[in-house]
């Protein structure tokens, strides 16, 4: 039994994702049921349910998006898009620096023979350098507003 766990330890990750998605579906079902009960209570009283509840039931508006739309204070969609593009560009420079430093670190480990795994470190160096270059090209070719 111990050997089985040692051989298939990686199965814990897909199992964890499966459990997390099942929990998410249960919570989504309960939120949907509660919204439907709220709409029923409005109709039982002879009142028109708010449009937000009907939109949520139709799938046009999620509860998280509704809260975000009310809290962030953005009035214009173009303004929100511009802000997200700027944040993406800043995050891109972060990725360029991160992957560049990691490529240098793994390159040093490969050359110095650290842990006697020079070949493996060399492969990781190439992958990190490729990610650094891809991030750099993405940042440099992104549209400026």
C-alpha positions in Angstrom: 0.0 0.0 0.0 2.9 2.4 0.9 4.5 1.7 -2.5 1.2 2.4 -4.3 1.0 5.9 -2.6 4.7 6.6 -3.4 4.1 5.7 -7.0 0.9 7.6 -7.6 1.3 10.6 -5.3 0.6 13.0 -8.2 -3.0 11.7 -8.4 -3.7 13.9 -5.3 -3.7 17.0 -7.5 -6.4 15.9 -10.0 -8.4 14.5 -7.2 -8.1 17.8 -5.3 -9.2 19.7 -8.4 -12.2 17.4 -8.8 -13.3 17.9 -5.2 -12.9 21.7 -5.6 -15.0 21.8 -8.8 -17.6 19.6 -7.2 -17.8 22.1 -4.2 -18.0 25.0 -6.7 -20.9 23.3 -8.5 -22.7 22.7 -5.2 -22.3 26.3 -4.2 -23.5 27.5 -7.6 -26.6 25.3 -7.3 -27.4 26.7 -3.9 -27.0 30.3 -5.1 -29.3 29.5 -8.1 -31.8 27.9 -5.8 -31.8 30.8 -3.4 -32.2 33.3 -6.2 -35.2 31.3 -7.5 -36.8 31.2 -4.0 -36.3 35.0 -3.8 -38.0 35.5 -7.1 -40.9 33.2 -6.0 -41.3 35.3 -2.9 -41.7 38.4 -5.0 -44.3 36.8 -7.3 -46.2 35.4 -4.3 -46.5 38.9 -3.0 -47.7 40.1 -6.4 -44.6 42.3 -6.9 -42.4 42.4 -10.0 -38.9 40.9 -9.2 -35.9 43.2 -9.7 -34.2 43.0 -13.1 -30.9 42.0 -11.5 -32.5 38.8 -10.1 -34.0 37.9 -13.5 -30.7 38.6 -15.2 -28.9 36.4 -12.7 -31.3 33.6 -13.3 -31.0 34.0 -17.1 -27.2 33.7 -16.7 -26.5 37.2 -18.0 -25.1 38.4 -14.7 -23.1 36.4 -12.2 -23.1 37.4 -8.5 -19.4 38.1 -8.5 -19.6 40.3 -11.6 -22.5 42.2 -10.1 -20.5 42.9 -6.9 -17.4 43.9 -8.9 -19.4 46.2 -11.2 -20.8 48.0 -8.2 -17.6 48.3 -6.2 -14.9 49.3 -8.6 -16.4 52.6 -9.6 -15.7 52.3 -13.3 -18.3 54.0 -15.4 -16.9 53.4 -18.8 -16.0 50.0 -20.3 -13.2 51.5 -22.5 -11.7 53.0 -19.3 -11.7 49.6 -17.6 -10.2 48.0 -20.7 -7.4 50.6 -20.8 -6.6 50.0 -17.2 -6.4 46.2 -17.6 -4.2 46.6 -20.7 -1.8 48.8 -18.7 -1.8 46.3 -15.8 -1.1 43.5 -18.3 1.9 45.5 -19.7 3.3 46.0 -16.2 2.8 42.3 -15.4 4.6 41.5 -18.7 7.8 43.4 -17.6 7.6 41.5 -14.3 7.6 38.2 -16.3 10.5 39.3 -18.4 12.6 40.0 -15.3 11.4 36.9 -13.5 12.2 34.5 -16.3 15.5 36.2 -17.1 16.7 35.8 -13.5 15.5 32.2 -13.4 17.3 31.4 -16.7 20.5 33.0 -15.3 20.2 31.0 -12.1 19.6 27.7 -13.7 22.4 28.5 -16.3 24.8 29.0 -13.4 23.7 25.8 -11.8 24.2 23.9 -15.1 27.7 25.3 -15.6 28.9 24.8 -12.0 27.6 21.2 -11.9 25.4 21.9 -8.9 23.8 18.6 -7.6 25.4 16.8 -10.5 22.4 17.5 -12.7 24.0 19.8 -15.4 21.9 18.4 -18.3 18.6 18.9 -16.5 19.5 22.4 -15.4 20.5 23.2 -19.0 17.1 22.2 -20.3 15.4 24.3 -17.7 17.7 27.2 -18.6 16.5 27.0 -22.3 12.9 26.9 -21.2 13.2 29.9 -18.9 15.2 31.8 -21.6 12.4 31.0 -24.1 9.7 32.2 -21.7 11.8 35.4 -21.1 12.1 36.1 -24.8 8.4 35.4 -25.4 7.4 37.8 -22.6 9.7 40.4 -23.9 8.3 40.2 -27.4 4.8 40.4 -26.0 5.5 43.5 -23.9 7.3 45.2 -26.8 4.6 44.5 -29.4 1.6 45.3 -27.1 -0.5 48.3 -28.3 0.1 51.6 -26.5 -2.9 53.7 -25.6 
